[in-house]
Amino acid sequence: MIHKPWGMISQFVNPAKRKKKLLGDLYDFPTGTMAIGRLDVASEGLLLLTTDGKISEEIRSSKFEKEYYVQVDGIINEEAVEKLKTGVEIGFDGKKYITKPGKAFLIDDPKFPLRSQKIRDERHGPTSWVSIIIREGKFRQVRKMTAAVGYPTLRLIRVRIGKIELGNLKNNGVIEMDTLM
């Protein structure tokens, strides 16, 4: 498991040949290592890696919850949180899609270390944090969900997949595990 930092691509090869950091820059991973799911360049947090495609497929399935701490623009209200729980309409593959019901609740600022690029400061208005727990993972789903309820995502950190938690693993940190689940 790794704590993927902001600004890193969740893969080992960069097909665009841009000067972005790749997962292989963090550690000498075994040949054939792949990310289980992805976090976009602007997202941070828990990312699991494996050399076993069957394990990857199982963890990406709806069998496992994925929990995200999300800093949003503005003070999110209970009505918006309720919508996040029941499902919201987002765009996916050029079509409208209603997200499956999940869990969502307000949280206090989790006090993660500042990321390498500043988000913004108090002059831009207040922010708040919400935990969102889903079992699916459409392209940029959590970001689209918060935007759909009127609170765009400013910072997104995956903190849990199934029973595996990010805990206090430092940014860029890598922990080898014998088994994932």
JOTA-V142419 format. One record per residue. N is the residue number from 0. RES is the residue in three letters. PSI is psi as a letter, one per 30 degrees, with the letter a starting at -180 (none if undefined). D_FIRST is the distance of its C-alpha to the first C-alpha in whole Angstrom. Layout:
n:N res:RES psi:PSI d_first:D_FIRST
n:N res:RES psi:PSI d_first:D_FIRST
//
This chain:
n:0 res:MET psi:k d_first:0
n:1 res:ILE psi:l d_first:4
n:2 res:HIS psi:j d_first:7
n:3 res:LYS psi:k d_first:9
n:4 res:PRO psi:l d_first:13
n:5 res:TRP psi:k d_first:16
n:6 res:GLY psi:g d_first:18
n:7 res:MET psi:k d_first:15
n:8 res:ILE psi:k d_first:15
n:9 res:SER psi:h d_first:12
n:10 res:GLN psi:l d_first:14
n:11 res:PHE psi:f d_first:15
n:12 res:VAL psi:k d_first:18
n:13 res:ASN psi:j d_first:20
n:14 res:PRO psi:f d_first:23
n:15 res:ALA psi:f d_first:25
n:16 res:LYS psi:g d_first:25
n:17 res:ARG psi:l d_first:25
n:18 res:LYS psi:i d_first:24
n:19 res:LYS psi:l d_first:20
n:20 res:LYS psi:k d_first:17
n:21 res:LEU psi:l d_first:15
n:22 res:LEU psi:e d_first:11
n:23 res:GLY psi:f d_first:13
n:24 res:ASP psi:f d_first:14
n:25 res:LEU psi:f d_first:11
n:26 res:TYR psi:l d_first:11
n:27 res:ASP psi:i d_first:13
n:28 res:PHE psi:l d_first:11
n:29 res:PRO psi:l d_first:13
n:30 res:THR psi:k d_first:16
n:31 res:GLY psi:g d_first:15
n:32 res:THR psi:k d_first:12
n:33 res:MET psi:l d_first:11
n:34 res:ALA psi:k d_first:9
n:35 res:ILE psi:j d_first:10
n:36 res:GLY psi:a d_first:12
n:37 res:ARG psi:l d_first:13
n:38 res:LEU psi:k d_first:13
n:39 res:ASP psi:l d_first:16
n:40 res:VAL psi:e d_first:17
n:41 res:ALA psi:f d_first:19
n:42 res:SER psi:l d_first:16
n:43 res:GLU psi:l d_first:13
n:44 res:GLY psi:a d_first:10
n:45 res:LEU psi:k d_first:7
n:46 res:LEU psi:k d_first:6
n:47 res:LEU psi:k d_first:4
n:48 res:LEU psi:l d_first:6
n:49 res:THR psi:l d_first:9
n:50 res:THR psi:g d_first:12
n:51 res:ASP psi:j d_first:14
n:52 res:GLY psi:e d_first:16
n:53 res:LYS psi:e d_first:17
n:54 res:ILE psi:e d_first:14
n:55 res:SER psi:e d_first:13
n:56 res:GLU psi:e d_first:16
n:57 res:GLU psi:e d_first:16
n:58 res:ILE psi:e d_first:13
n:59 res:ARG psi:f d_first:15
n:60 res:SER psi:l d_first:18
n:61 res:SER psi:g d_first:20
n:62 res:LYS psi:f d_first:19
n:63 res:PHE psi:k d_first:16
n:64 res:GLU psi:k d_first:16
n:65 res:LYS psi:k d_first:14
n:66 res:GLU psi:k d_first:15
n:67 res:TYR psi:k d_first:16
n:68 res:TYR psi:k d_first:18
n:69 res:VAL psi:k d_first:20
n:70 res:GLN psi:k d_first:23
n:71 res:VAL psi:l d_first:26
n:72 res:ASP psi:j d_first:29
n:73 res:GLY psi:l d_first:32
n:74 res:ILE psi:j d_first:32
n:75 res:ILE psi:k d_first:31
n:76 res:ASN psi:l d_first:33
n:77 res:GLU psi:e d_first:33
n:78 res:GLU psi:e d_first:35
n:79 res:ALA psi:e d_first:32
n:80 res:VAL psi:e d_first:29
n:81 res:GLU psi:e d_first:31
n:82 res:LYS psi:e d_first:31
n:83 res:LEU psi:e d_first:28
n:84 res:LYS psi:e d_first:28
n:85 res:THR psi:f d_first:30
n:86 res:GLY psi:k d_first:29
n:87 res:VAL psi:l d_first:30
n:88 res:GLU psi:k d_first:32
n:89 res:ILE psi:l d_first:30
n:90 res:GLY psi:k d_first:30
n:91 res:PHE psi:k d_first:28
n:92 res:ASP psi:h d_first:29
n:93 res:GLY psi:g d_first:33
n:94 res:LYS psi:l d_first:33
n:95 res:LYS psi:k d_first:33
n:96 res:TYR psi:k d_first:31
n:97 res:ILE psi:k d_first:31
n:98 res:THR psi:k d_first:27
n:99 res:LYS psi:l d_first:27
n:100 res:PRO psi:k d_first:27
n:101 res:GLY psi:a d_first:24
n:102 res:LYS psi:k d_first:24
n:103 res:ALA psi:k d_first:24
n:104 res:PHE psi:l d_first:26
n:105 res:LEU psi:k d_first:26
n:106 res:ILE psi:l d_first:24
n:107 res:ASP psi:l d_first:25
n:108 res:ASP psi:j d_first:24
n:109 res:PRO psi:f d_first:20
n:110 res:LYS psi:h d_first:21
n:111 res:PHE psi:l d_first:18
n:112 res:PRO psi:l d_first:19
n:113 res:LEU psi:k d_first:21
n:114 res:ARG psi:l d_first:19
n:115 res:SER psi:f d_first:21
n:116 res:GLN psi:k d_first:23
n:117 res:LYS psi:k d_first:25
n:118 res:ILE psi:e d_first:26
n:119 res:ARG psi:a d_first:29
n:120 res:ASP psi:a d_first:31
n:121 res:GLU psi:f d_first:34
n:122 res:ARG psi:f d_first:37
n:123 res:HIS psi:g d_first:35
n:124 res:GLY psi:l d_first:35
n:125 res:PRO psi:l d_first:33
n:126 res:THR psi:l d_first:29
n:127 res:SER psi:l d_first:28
n:128 res:TRP psi:k d_first:24
n:129 res:VAL psi:k d_first:24
n:130 res:SER psi:k d_first:21
n:131 res:ILE psi:k d_first:21
n:132 res:ILE psi:k d_first:19
n:133 res:ILE psi:l d_first:20
n:134 res:ARG psi:g d_first:19
n:135 res:GLU psi:l d_first:20
n:136 res:GLY psi:i d_first:18
n:137 res:LYS psi:l d_first:21
n:138 res:PHE psi:j d_first:21
n:139 res:ARG psi:h d_first:21
n:140 res:GLN psi:e d_first:22
n:141 res:VAL psi:e d_first:21
n:142 res:ARG psi:e d_first:23
n:143 res:LYS psi:e d_first:26
n:144 res:MET psi:e d_first:26
n:145 res:THR psi:e d_first:27
n:146 res:ALA psi:e d_first:29
n:147 res:ALA psi:f d_first:31
n:148 res:VAL psi:g d_first:32
n:149 res:GLY psi:g d_first:33
n:150 res:TYR psi:i d_first:30
n:151 res:PRO psi:k d_first:28
n:152 res:THR psi:k d_first:24
n:153 res:LEU psi:e d_first:24
n:154 res:ARG psi:k d_first:20
n:155 res:LEU psi:k d_first:18
n:156 res:ILE psi:j d_first:14
n:157 res:ARG psi:k d_first:12
n:158 res:VAL psi:f d_first:12
n:159 res:ARG psi:k d_first:11
n:160 res:ILE psi:j d_first:10
n:161 res:GLY psi:b d_first:13
n:162 res:LYS psi:f d_first:13
n:163 res:ILE psi:k d_first:9
n:164 res:GLU psi:k d_first:10
n:165 res:LEU psi:e d_first:8
n:166 res:GLY psi:b d_first:11
n:167 res:ASN psi:g d_first:12
n:168 res:LEU psi:k d_first:9
n:169 res:LYS psi:l d_first:11
n:170 res:ASN psi:k d_first:12
n:171 res:ASN psi:f d_first:10
n:172 res:GLY psi:k d_first:8
n:173 res:VAL psi:k d_first:6
n:174 res:ILE psi:k d_first:5
n:175 res:GLU psi:k d_first:6
n:176 res:MET psi:k d_first:7
n:177 res:ASP psi:e d_first:11
n:178 res:THR psi:k d_first:10
n:179 res:LEU psi:e d_first:9
n:180 res:MET psi:none d_first:12
//
